[in-house]
Amino acid sequence: MTSVTLVRRIKARPSIVFDALTTPEGVASWFGPDGGPVLVAEIDPRVGGRFRMRFRMLDGSEHESSGEYLAIVKPERLSMSWRWTGGAEDPGESLVEITLRAIAEGTELTLRHSRLNDEESRRSHEEGWTGALDKLERRFAAIEQSSA
């Protein structure tokens, strides 16, 4: 088993970033590794609640993940099980943990995706999460610039 950890600085308060991670509208604005659309964002953000997200990449391929929220501490922390429908990206269940910490510029987001099956899966998830978090970061940078 292996893991990937990514850190981003986002120009918004933790409560605003938390909403972008836990509402269908928020997730639809950034999820997925490239500019393709989010097709489904079903989210029940409570311990024991489930989520299902489906996106289409620019190459036309579609990918769907689902899981269960294991811990929620608003606006500081999310923990959820993660499984890809069809198992192509990773055949087993893994764990996604996100922490949000207030900093002067807004929020420091740390995402850790662990219990990945192998190095190939780790690389693939690192690439996917990097693209998605880049979009999340750009989303709030654009909002800040439009209100300046």
C-alpha positions as CSV (number, residue, x, y, z in Angstrom):
1,M,0.0,0.0,0.0
2,T,1.2,3.5,-0.8
3,S,0.0,7.1,-0.5
4,V,0.2,10.6,-1.9
5,T,0.1,13.9,0.0
6,L,-0.4,17.3,-1.7
7,V,-0.5,20.8,-0.1
8,R,-2.1,23.9,-1.6
9,R,-2.6,27.5,-0.4
10,I,-6.0,28.7,-1.4
11,K,-7.1,32.4,-1.3
12,A,-10.3,31.8,0.7
13,R,-11.3,31.2,4.3
14,P,-11.4,27.6,5.5
15,S,-15.2,27.7,5.8
16,I,-15.5,28.7,2.1
17,V,-13.1,26.0,1.0
18,F,-14.9,23.5,3.1
19,D,-18.1,24.3,1.3
20,A,-16.4,23.8,-2.0
21,L,-15.4,20.3,-0.8
22,T,-18.8,19.3,0.6
23,T,-21.6,20.8,-1.6
24,P,-22.6,19.5,-5.1
25,E,-22.2,23.0,-6.5
26,G,-18.8,23.4,-5.0
27,V,-17.5,20.0,-6.1
28,A,-18.8,20.6,-9.6
29,S,-16.6,23.7,-9.9
30,W,-13.3,22.0,-9.5
31,F,-13.4,18.2,-9.4
32,G,-11.6,16.2,-12.0
33,P,-8.0,16.3,-13.3
34,D,-8.6,18.4,-16.5
35,G,-11.1,20.9,-17.9
36,G,-13.8,18.3,-18.5
37,P,-17.2,18.6,-16.8
38,V,-18.4,17.0,-13.5
39,L,-21.5,15.0,-14.6
40,V,-22.6,13.8,-11.1
41,A,-21.9,15.3,-7.6
42,E,-24.1,13.6,-5.1
43,I,-23.0,14.5,-1.6
44,D,-24.3,13.7,1.9
45,P,-21.6,15.3,4.1
46,R,-22.2,13.7,7.5
47,V,-20.5,10.8,9.2
48,G,-21.9,7.7,7.6
49,G,-23.2,9.8,4.6
50,R,-22.2,8.8,1.1
51,F,-20.9,10.6,-1.9
52,R,-20.8,9.7,-5.6
53,M,-18.9,11.8,-8.2
54,R,-18.6,11.2,-11.9
55,F,-16.6,13.3,-14.4
56,R,-15.7,13.3,-18.1
57,M,-12.2,14.1,-19.1
58,L,-11.3,16.1,-22.2
59,D,-10.4,12.8,-24.0
60,G,-14.0,11.7,-23.5
61,S,-13.4,9.0,-20.9
62,E,-15.6,9.0,-17.9
63,H,-14.6,8.1,-14.3
64,E,-16.8,7.6,-11.2
65,S,-15.8,7.4,-7.5
66,S,-17.9,6.9,-4.4
67,G,-17.4,6.4,-0.7
68,E,-18.5,7.1,2.8
69,Y,-17.7,10.0,5.1
70,L,-15.8,8.7,8.1
71,A,-15.1,12.0,9.9
72,I,-16.2,15.6,9.4
73,V,-15.0,18.5,11.5
74,K,-16.3,21.6,9.9
75,P,-14.3,23.6,8.6
76,E,-11.1,21.8,9.5
77,R,-11.1,18.2,8.4
78,L,-12.7,15.5,6.1
79,S,-12.0,11.8,6.0
80,M,-13.7,9.5,3.6
81,S,-13.4,6.0,2.1
82,W,-12.8,6.1,-1.7
83,R,-13.5,3.5,-4.4
84,W,-13.5,3.8,-8.2
85,T,-16.5,2.3,-9.9
86,G,-15.2,-0.5,-12.1
87,G,-11.9,-0.5,-10.3
88,A,-9.8,0.5,-13.3
89,E,-7.9,3.3,-11.4
90,D,-7.4,1.3,-8.3
91,P,-9.1,-2.1,-7.5
92,G,-9.6,-1.6,-3.8
93,E,-10.9,0.9,-1.3
94,S,-8.6,3.7,-0.2
95,L,-8.8,6.6,2.2
96,V,-8.9,10.3,1.5
97,E,-8.1,12.8,4.3
98,I,-8.3,16.5,3.8
99,T,-7.3,19.1,6.4
100,L,-7.8,22.8,6.2
101,R,-5.8,25.3,8.2
102,A,-6.3,29.1,8.3
103,I,-3.3,31.0,7.2
104,A,-2.8,34.7,6.4
105,E,-3.5,34.2,2.7
106,G,-6.6,32.1,3.3
107,T,-6.4,28.3,3.7
108,E,-3.6,25.7,3.6
109,L,-5.2,22.5,2.3
110,T,-3.5,19.2,2.8
111,L,-4.9,16.2,1.0
112,R,-3.6,12.7,1.8
113,H,-4.8,9.8,-0.3
114,S,-3.6,6.5,1.3
115,R,-4.1,2.8,1.1
116,L,-3.5,2.9,-2.7
117,N,-2.8,-0.5,-4.3
118,D,0.6,0.1,-5.9
119,E,3.1,2.7,-7.2
120,E,1.2,3.0,-10.6
121,S,-2.0,3.8,-8.7
122,R,-0.1,6.3,-6.5
123,R,1.2,8.1,-9.6
124,S,-2.2,8.2,-11.3
125,H,-3.9,9.6,-8.2
126,E,-1.2,12.2,-7.7
127,E,-1.7,13.4,-11.3
128,G,-5.5,13.4,-10.9
129,W,-5.5,15.2,-7.5
130,T,-2.9,17.7,-8.7
131,G,-5.1,18.7,-11.7
132,A,-8.2,18.9,-9.5
133,L,-6.5,20.9,-6.7
134,D,-5.0,23.3,-9.3
135,K,-8.5,24.0,-10.5
136,L,-9.7,24.6,-7.0
137,E,-6.8,27.0,-6.4
138,R,-7.5,28.8,-9.7
139,R,-11.2,29.1,-8.8
140,F,-10.6,31.1,-5.7
141,A,-7.8,33.1,-7.3
142,A,-10.2,34.2,-10.0
143,I,-12.9,35.1,-7.4
144,E,-10.4,37.2,-5.5
145,Q,-9.3,39.0,-8.6
146,S,-12.8,39.7,-9.7
147,S,-13.7,41.3,-6.4
148,A,-10.5,43.3,-6.2
